[in-house]
Amino acid sequence: MKPHVTSAVHAFSLIIISIIGYQITKSYTAFIPLIFGAVLLPLNKGIRFEDKIQSHIAVALTLLVTIALFKPFSSALADQDMGGMIRVGIMLLTGVVAFISFINSFIQARKRKRS
């Protein structure tokens, strides 16, 4: 899958699930992933056209938010909160897929550059 597509899916999942999470929990911390998603979306054009700086910023943000989501996921797991596990799990899954897509894209770009 193309990195700009997986990044867009990840950004939209962060935004939409954050809004849903806030409506369910009424906790303002649910908006933290929304902020990351809102920052990732404008970077998509640069990712699509292989802008090196924007792509690396997007990778860093994706990695940061994905790592940060492990704590809420473990808390939802410990509390046996199925809704929380599903919401955070979707954000984690899309983040991991986007990150892998970025890495594959960087590897392919390196190979193209060498040949």
C-alpha positions in Angstrom: 0.0 0.0 0.0 1.2 3.5 -0.7 2.5 5.5 2.3 0.3 8.6 1.6 -2.8 6.3 1.7 -1.9 4.5 4.9 -0.9 7.8 6.5 -4.3 9.4 5.5 -6.2 6.4 6.9 -4.2 6.6 10.1 -4.8 10.4 10.4 -8.5 10.0 9.8 -8.7 7.1 12.3 -7.0 9.2 14.9 -9.4 12.1 14.3 -12.6 10.1 14.1 -11.9 7.7 17.0 -10.7 10.6 19.2 -14.1 12.3 18.7 -15.9 9.1 19.4 -13.7 8.5 22.5 -14.5 12.0 23.8 -18.2 11.5 23.3 -18.1 8.2 25.3 -15.6 9.2 28.1 -16.0 13.0 28.2 -12.2 13.1 28.9 -10.3 15.9 27.1 -7.3 13.6 26.8 -9.2 11.8 24.1 -8.3 14.8 21.9 -4.6 14.2 22.0 -4.7 11.7 19.0 -7.0 14.2 17.2 -4.2 16.8 17.3 -1.7 14.3 15.9 -4.2 13.4 13.1 -4.8 17.0 12.3 -1.0 17.6 12.0 -0.5 14.4 9.9 -3.2 15.3 7.3 -1.6 18.4 5.8 1.7 16.4 5.5 0.0 14.0 3.1 0.6 16.0 0.0 4.3 16.0 0.7 4.3 12.3 1.4 2.5 11.7 -1.9 5.1 13.6 -3.9 8.0 12.1 -1.8 9.0 15.3 -0.1 11.8 14.0 2.2 11.3 16.4 5.0 7.5 16.1 5.3 7.8 12.3 5.0 10.3 12.1 7.8 8.2 14.4 10.0 5.1 12.2 9.3 7.1 9.1 10.2 8.3 10.6 13.5 4.8 11.7 14.4 3.4 8.3 13.5 6.0 6.5 15.5 5.5 8.9 18.5 1.7 8.6 18.6 1.8 4.8 18.0 4.2 4.3 21.0 2.1 6.7 23.1 -1.0 4.7 22.4 0.4 1.6 24.1 -0.3 3.0 27.6 -4.0 3.7 27.0 -4.3 0.3 25.3 -2.7 -1.5 28.3 -5.0 0.5 30.7 -8.1 -0.5 28.6 -6.9 -4.1 28.7 -6.4 -4.0 32.5 -9.8 -2.5 33.0 -11.4 -5.0 30.6 -12.8 -2.0 28.7 -13.7 -3.7 25.4 -14.8 -0.4 23.7 -11.5 1.3 24.8 -9.5 -1.7 23.5 -11.2 -1.6 20.1 -10.8 2.2 19.8 -7.2 2.3 20.8 -6.5 -0.9 19.0 -7.7 0.5 15.7 -5.5 3.6 16.1 -2.5 1.4 17.0 -3.1 -0.9 14.1 -3.4 1.9 11.5 -0.3 3.5 13.0 1.8 0.3 12.7 0.6 -0.3 9.1 1.4 3.3 8.2 4.9 3.0 9.8 5.6 -0.2 8.0 4.4 1.4 4.7 6.8 4.4 5.3 9.7 2.1 6.0 9.0 0.1 2.8 8.8 3.3 0.9 12.1 4.5 2.2 13.8 1.2 1.3 12.3 1.4 -2.3 13.5 5.0 -2.7 17.0 4.0 -1.6 17.1 1.2 -4.1 15.9 3.5 -6.9 18.6 6.0 -5.9 21.4 3.3 -6.1 20.4 2.1 -9.5 
